[in-house]
């Protein structure tokens, strides 16, 4: 159930024609601010449309935690994707994004693959497509409107109702920013902490995310609760960064 928050949160730009963008995300423990892992993003665009890419996850000691592949060719908000956490053998995926969304999950390298299909029910997003649907509805959010959607969660083999809204202004790296909160649109919001997202109000670029990660601590198997920041320059205390091309 908690994996409804497995949301890879990406900084989205809109370049013209075919282009590849690469950048880092830095994940910290939300309570202690200890550096947990570094994300390496590779995003592909065609004529301004985000068509897919990859995200690799690295521990501070250089070991790769996992890899995610994304394909938005058929749907801008519900990608075909696969996340493999290599250190523990966990896998989750969406293998079909038609009228029926087909999800898979494997809890460990020797575990059986579980599969479930869910029928679309209104505006729907999944995984990193969640960010894309917020981007698409940015003007509504800025006006104070509430955006409702369904989120298909491969880690939970189910879909859940969500709502997003603007909660205030902020700053990030000394520039103006805006904060949105995303929470379950059900009784789950009374037992599950919301997501806190900071965006650039002009470019709609995701600057920081606070909430449950989609990456698990390999020592405990529990999902990390994180602050993921997309700084313009590598912050202190990161050490040697993994390569941007992988």
Phi, psi and omega in degrees: 000318185293343183285004172300344181265010181287079185242117171278119188259120189239148173277117190253123174245171182230075178285161180272153178058201182279132181201151176240129177248139178229139181196169182254153166233140186244117185259130180235153172297130187296328182273316187261345184064023175283136179294125183258311181197167179240134175265140172243114185259137171231113183243135178252137179233148173223116181052043176084358182255131176288115186254347179157192179155199182217155172226126174250146185238129185233136171288162179301334180276004175098348179291141177275125178284319185184179182215138175237137172245144184226139178224111179258018187302321185261342184207128183286342186242338179239093182281154159283125183213164174213129175246122175244120172265100195291330184286343181232354177083010179284145178216143169217151186198157161247122186255347177211130183239039176275209178300326170260125177267118185258120184244149177229154178209141173225121187285339180198168186303328182258002182279162178281142177285125176264146181223142177210144176250141175232144179273138177299143181218083183084192179304126188227141174226167177207143176047230184293345174296343175299317177295320181298323181287328172294319178301316181296328183256022188300317182297320177298316179296319180296330179280357180094006178284156175263131179255124179252146180200169170256139176243116175277123188242107182296324180295336178255356183050044182197178173233153187222153178276136179228163172214143178237148180205158177279137181239352179158183179254160182205190172224156176213124185050045176064025175234154181299145180214165179230146183249134172243149172244135177239129184217160176298139177266058183196184179295346177302334182295344178276348181237350182240130179295144178286168171268142179242117185239134179248128183235156167282122185291341181268313183267348184065020179284133175288126183254323182204146179231138176230122179157193182290133179277166170266005181252138184256146174295117183296341180281331185241341184078005181265145177294136175284146169259121197230164161243116181250118184247137179253072182291151178287336177228150179302130180283167177292151175086006181274330184079207182285125181282148172292160181293148178286334177257127185218000000 
